[in-house]
Amino acid sequence: MEAGQALVALVPTAVFWECVGQSLARIGIGFVAAAAFGVAAGALAARFGLVREALAPLMHVVKRTPVVCIIALLLVWAGAAQATSVVVALVVAPPFYAAVVEAVAARNGLMGEMLCVLGASRARRVLLFRWPEAAPFLRAAAKTAAGMAWKAGVAAEIIGLP
């Protein structure tokens, strides 16, 4: 009851919304950075087997380590301000990485060759064929990662409170 009353009292204040905005910004920064890294790393891993083999242990460890352990380590190493974005990034990168690797593995190679033979530019092939082919994988990764980012970000914010 007291917590609800305190929340009702805080909601109209500017300080409350500033804190909410800062938390959302840290979660958003981690999400965007990890999505970009995951897509780039996934594309490299799909193209080069050596990259895939080098990143496999890292992705395995990141996916299997409990988020609370990562938060605790980051609070000691980086402090509360940076912990949220880094935790969110560590949680978000693997789904995007896996989505890109799966999308590349599932693509229709013959269609790409046909478009190349017909003289379609690389940009045109990517925008009109590869992107729609990969979009379902990336959409699923984004949905999964958004929920995970929110949970990890809120946990990091709460655990990191002084």
C-alpha positions in Angstrom: 0.0 0.0 0.0 2.8 2.4 0.9 4.7 1.6 -2.2 1.6 2.4 -4.4 1.1 5.7 -2.6 4.7 6.6 -3.0 4.5 5.8 -6.7 1.4 8.0 -7.1 3.2 10.8 -5.4 6.3 10.4 -7.6 4.6 10.1 -11.0 3.8 13.8 -11.5 7.4 14.9 -10.6 10.0 15.8 -13.1 12.7 13.9 -11.3 10.7 10.7 -11.7 10.4 11.1 -15.4 14.0 12.1 -15.8 15.0 8.9 -14.1 12.7 6.8 -16.2 14.0 8.5 -19.4 17.6 7.9 -18.4 16.8 4.2 -17.7 15.1 3.8 -21.0 18.0 5.6 -22.8 20.5 3.1 -21.3 18.3 0.2 -22.2 17.9 1.6 -25.8 21.6 2.2 -26.2 22.4 -1.3 -25.2 19.7 -2.7 -27.5 20.7 -0.8 -30.6 24.4 -1.3 -30.1 23.9 -5.1 -29.6 21.5 -5.4 -32.5 24.1 -3.8 -34.8 26.9 -5.9 -33.4 24.8 -9.1 -33.6 23.8 -8.5 -37.2 27.4 -7.6 -38.3 28.9 -10.6 -36.4 26.2 -12.9 -37.7 26.9 -11.8 -41.3 30.6 -12.3 -40.8 30.1 -15.7 -39.1 27.7 -16.8 -41.9 30.3 -15.9 -44.5 33.5 -17.0 -42.8 33.6 -20.3 -40.9 36.6 -19.2 -38.9 34.6 -16.3 -37.5 31.7 -18.6 -36.6 34.1 -21.0 -34.8 35.8 -18.1 -33.0 32.5 -16.6 -31.8 30.8 -19.8 -30.9 32.3 -20.2 -27.4 31.6 -16.5 -26.6 28.0 -16.7 -27.7 27.6 -19.9 -25.8 29.0 -18.4 -22.5 26.9 -15.2 -22.9 23.7 -17.1 -23.5 24.2 -19.5 -20.6 25.5 -17.1 -17.9 22.8 -15.9 -15.5 22.1 -12.2 -16.0 22.3 -11.5 -12.3 25.9 -12.8 -12.3 26.8 -10.5 -15.2 25.1 -7.5 -13.5 27.1 -8.2 -10.3 30.4 -8.3 -12.1 29.7 -5.2 -14.1 28.6 -3.3 -11.1 32.0 -4.0 -9.6 34.0 -3.4 -12.8 32.1 -0.6 -14.6 29.8 1.0 -12.0 26.0 1.3 -12.1 25.8 3.9 -14.9 27.4 1.6 -17.5 26.2 -1.7 -16.3 22.7 -1.4 -17.7 23.7 -0.8 -21.3 26.4 -3.5 -21.2 24.0 -6.1 -19.6 21.4 -5.3 -22.2 23.9 -5.6 -25.0 25.1 -9.0 -23.8 21.6 -10.3 -23.6 20.5 -8.8 -27.0 23.5 -9.7 -29.2 23.1 -13.5 -29.4 19.5 -13.6 -30.7 20.4 -11.2 -33.6 23.6 -13.1 -34.3 21.8 -16.4 -34.5 19.0 -14.9 -36.6 21.4 -13.6 -39.2 23.3 -16.9 -39.3 20.1 -18.8 -39.7 18.8 -16.4 -42.4 21.9 -16.8 -44.5 21.8 -20.6 -44.1 18.1 -20.6 -45.2 18.5 -18.3 -48.2 17.8 -19.4 -51.7 21.2 -19.3 -53.5 19.8 -20.1 -56.9 17.6 -17.0 -56.9 20.6 -14.8 -56.0 22.6 -16.3 -58.8 19.7 -15.8 -61.2 19.4 -12.1 -60.2 23.1 -11.7 -60.7 23.1 -13.2 -64.1 20.2 -11.0 -65.1 22.3 -8.0 -64.2 20.6 -6.8 -60.9 22.9 -4.6 -58.9 24.1 -5.7 -55.5 22.0 -3.0 -53.8 18.9 -4.1 -55.7 19.4 -7.8 -54.8 19.8 -6.9 -51.2 16.9 -4.6 -50.9 14.4 -6.5 -53.1 15.4 -10.1 -52.3 17.8 -10.6 -49.4 16.1 -8.2 -47.0 12.6 -9.7 -47.4 14.1 -13.1 -47.1 15.9 -12.3 -43.8 13.1 -10.1 -42.3 11.2 -12.9 -40.6 14.3 -14.0 -38.8 15.3 -10.5 -37.7 11.7 -9.8 -36.6 11.6 -12.9 -34.4 15.0 -12.0 -33.0 13.9 -8.4 -32.3 10.7 -9.6 -30.5 12.7 -12.0 -28.3 15.5 -9.5 -27.7 13.2 -6.7 -26.8 11.6 -8.7 -23.9 15.0 -9.9 -22.8 16.5 -6.4 -22.9 13.6 -5.0 -20.9 14.0 -7.7 -18.2 17.8 -7.4 -18.0 17.7 -3.6 -18.1 15.2 -3.3 -15.3 17.1 -5.9 -13.2 20.4 -4.0 -13.8 18.7 -0.7 -12.8 17.2 -2.1 -9.7 20.3 -4.1 -8.6 22.5 -1.0 -9.4 20.6 1.3 -7.1 22.8 2.8 -4.5 
